[in-house]
Amino acid sequence: MCEPTTIMMGVGMAVSVLAAGVQMMVQQQQQQAAEKSARASAQANAQMAENQAAVERDQAKNEIAKGIADRERQQRQAARAMGDMRAEMAASGFEMDSGSNLSLLAESAAEHQYDSAAITSNAQQAAWQHEVAAINATNQGSMYNWQAANASSGRSGAQLGMAGTLLGGIGTAIGQYNKFQKVNPSERK
């Protein structure tokens, strides 16, 4: 028959091992919750990045469309201005096909052409900036997708922590046993 001190020592050791097992389960649940949270967060961030990329691409298209509309408006205004200039010159009796009047008309046409090219260039530059932002958002989304796919990469560290907890519980139980043996040498078999 076992003595009460032996029973108490056995119970103490069992409680130590049981406590380590419970702590391991808690660590595992915490790791799973952390993985799930990290994955969900990364997936949400990836979706936001994808949405941002789509917005940037739409803005790039809008910049081009706006540039085309602005250029066409400028060209209509330029054509009206050139027509008005010709009409004024003709009404004043000036000859338009030679001399300074021809030079003035050519210079005015060149300025209008320059303005038209500047409008197109500015629209293309604004569109390009949106395209670059879209590429950056797409790349960021890819990184978030990678993070979501690798959310469980910290699992091996958690498993090592759980193993450490188990070994610590076993070590505590062995320590209790050794302490018991030192205090109660007559209990040895």
Wavefront OBJ file of the C-alpha trace (Angstrom):
o trace
v 0.000 0.000 0.000
v 1.204 3.495 -0.822
v 1.885 6.020 1.852
v 0.138 9.413 1.757
v 3.385 11.228 0.958
v 3.973 8.960 -2.018
v 0.433 9.553 -3.223
v 0.870 13.302 -2.790
v 4.145 13.186 -4.695
v 2.475 11.274 -7.534
v -0.441 13.690 -7.599
v 1.940 16.656 -7.637
v 3.863 15.182 -10.550
v 0.657 14.413 -12.434
v -0.621 17.941 -11.850
v 2.656 19.377 -13.177
v 2.438 17.307 -16.350
v -1.296 18.040 -16.714
v -0.688 21.785 -16.256
v 1.998 21.642 -18.961
v -0.453 19.849 -21.273
v -3.157 22.467 -20.668
v -0.652 25.252 -21.249
v 0.387 23.580 -24.516
v -3.238 23.466 -25.663
v -3.652 27.147 -24.832
v -0.473 27.970 -26.755
v -1.735 25.985 -29.743
v -5.108 27.762 -29.688
v -3.387 31.132 -29.413
v -1.131 30.268 -32.360
v -4.099 29.171 -34.463
v -5.998 32.353 -33.592
v -2.942 34.465 -34.413
v -2.505 32.676 -37.769
v -6.182 33.123 -38.616
v -6.070 36.800 -37.674
v -2.846 37.422 -39.609
v -4.220 35.628 -42.665
v -7.526 37.531 -42.555
v -5.730 40.849 -42.091
v -3.339 40.164 -44.957
v -6.210 39.076 -47.215
v -8.180 42.232 -46.382
v -5.106 44.370 -47.081
v -4.557 42.540 -50.377
v -8.160 43.248 -51.397
v -7.773 46.939 -50.502
v -4.564 47.115 -52.534
v -6.304 45.466 -55.492
v -9.160 47.963 -55.200
v -6.680 50.844 -55.054
v -4.934 49.551 -58.177
v -8.279 49.444 -60.016
v -9.056 53.007 -58.921
v -5.642 54.193 -60.108
v -6.115 52.507 -63.505
v -9.523 54.155 -63.858
v -8.013 57.521 -62.960
v -5.308 56.995 -65.591
v -7.996 56.359 -68.220
v -9.868 59.442 -67.022
v -6.735 61.579 -67.326
v -6.256 60.448 -70.942
v -9.925 61.080 -71.766
v -9.766 64.476 -70.081
v -6.571 65.290 -71.981
v -8.206 64.364 -75.287
v -11.255 66.516 -74.490
v -9.066 69.448 -73.375
v -6.901 69.153 -76.501
v -9.957 69.069 -78.788
v -11.446 72.093 -76.985
v -8.140 73.950 -77.335
v -7.929 73.050 -81.035
v -11.479 74.353 -81.644
v -10.629 77.570 -79.819
v -7.403 77.851 -81.816
v -9.254 77.323 -85.099
v -11.768 80.040 -84.109
v -8.969 82.379 -83.082
v -7.116 81.757 -86.374
v -10.357 82.311 -88.321
v -11.039 85.528 -86.448
v -7.461 86.682 -87.106
v -7.781 85.972 -90.831
v -11.149 87.700 -90.957
v -9.796 90.810 -89.246
v -6.797 90.906 -91.545
v -9.005 90.495 -94.617
v -11.472 93.126 -93.383
v -8.607 95.557 -92.890
v -7.440 95.008 -96.437
v -4.180 93.265 -95.552
v -2.760 90.574 -97.741
v -2.522 87.368 -95.675
v -0.410 85.188 -97.943
v 2.854 87.103 -97.630
v 4.999 89.230 -95.361
v 4.440 89.875 -91.682
v 0.802 88.796 -91.752
v 1.793 85.347 -93.006
v 4.496 85.258 -90.345
v 1.980 86.265 -87.667
v -0.464 83.557 -88.769
v 2.301 80.911 -88.839
v 3.566 81.923 -85.406
v 0.049 81.863 -83.997
v -0.589 78.411 -85.517
v 2.700 77.127 -84.026
v 1.720 78.418 -80.564
v -1.656 76.725 -80.820
v 0.047 73.483 -81.891
v 2.475 73.781 -78.945
v -0.461 74.289 -76.531
v -2.181 71.219 -77.978
v 0.973 69.112 -77.546
v 1.429 70.407 -73.978
v -2.138 69.393 -73.072
v -1.556 65.901 -74.481
v 1.790 65.567 -72.707
v 0.362 66.725 -69.362
v -2.505 64.236 -69.637
v -0.087 61.410 -70.466
v 2.134 62.341 -67.537
v -0.834 62.416 -65.126
v -2.030 59.066 -66.496
v 1.467 57.615 -66.116
v 1.556 58.655 -62.454
v -1.708 56.796 -61.883
v -0.381 53.755 -63.745
v 2.722 53.735 -61.518
v 0.489 54.008 -58.435
v -1.567 51.081 -59.783
v 1.580 48.996 -60.245
v 2.717 49.860 -56.724
v -0.702 48.912 -55.305
v -0.641 45.635 -57.261
v 2.838 44.852 -55.919
v 1.699 45.690 -52.382
v -1.293 43.400 -52.877
v 1.035 40.608 -53.969
v 3.048 41.066 -50.801
v -0.124 40.912 -48.691
v -1.158 37.728 -50.522
v 2.275 36.291 -49.748
v 1.815 37.238 -46.091
v -1.591 35.524 -46.056
v -0.123 32.390 -47.614
v 2.700 32.369 -45.072
v 0.658 33.275 -41.990
v 1.466 29.889 -40.502
v 5.219 30.270 -40.982
v 5.603 31.049 -37.280
v 4.093 27.671 -36.460
v 7.468 25.981 -35.963
v 8.378 28.572 -33.337
v 5.078 27.972 -31.564
v 5.645 24.229 -31.741
v 9.068 24.696 -30.174
v 7.436 26.788 -27.456
v 4.876 24.044 -26.838
v 7.641 21.428 -26.690
v 9.466 23.645 -24.207
v 6.334 23.868 -22.103
v 5.963 20.085 -22.115
v 9.612 19.550 -21.257
v 9.348 22.174 -18.526
v 6.340 20.362 -17.044
v 8.163 17.045 -17.162
v 11.246 18.687 -15.645
v 9.126 20.115 -12.822
v 7.645 16.685 -12.166
v 11.112 15.087 -12.114
v 12.344 17.857 -9.830
v 9.437 17.199 -7.467
v 10.238 13.496 -7.517
v 13.927 14.114 -6.782
v 13.038 16.528 -3.977
v 10.660 13.956 -2.540
v 13.364 11.291 -2.686
v 15.783 13.543 -0.808
v 13.245 14.333 1.882
v 11.919 10.771 2.183
v 14.812 8.400 1.506
v 12.916 5.511 3.123
v 10.296 5.644 0.347
v 12.753 4.301 -2.246
v 12.000 0.850 -3.524
l 1 2 3 4 5 6 7 8 9 10 11 12 13 14 15 16 17 18 19 20 21 22 23 24 25 26 27 28 29 30 31 32 33 34 35 36 37 38 39 40 41 42 43 44 45 46 47 48 49 50 51 52 53 54 55 56 57 58 59 60 61 62 63 64 65 66 67 68 69 70 71 72 73 74 75 76 77 78 79 80 81 82 83 84 85 86 87 88 89 90 91 92 93 94 95 96 97 98 99 100 101 102 103 104 105 106 107 108 109 110 111 112 113 114 115 116 117 118 119 120 121 122 123 124 125 126 127 128 129 130 131 132 133 134 135 136 137 138 139 140 141 142 143 144 145 146 147 148 149 150 151 152 153 154 155 156 157 158 159 160 161 162 163 164 165 166 167 168 169 170 171 172 173 174 175 176 177 178 179 180 181 182 183 184 185 186 187 188 189
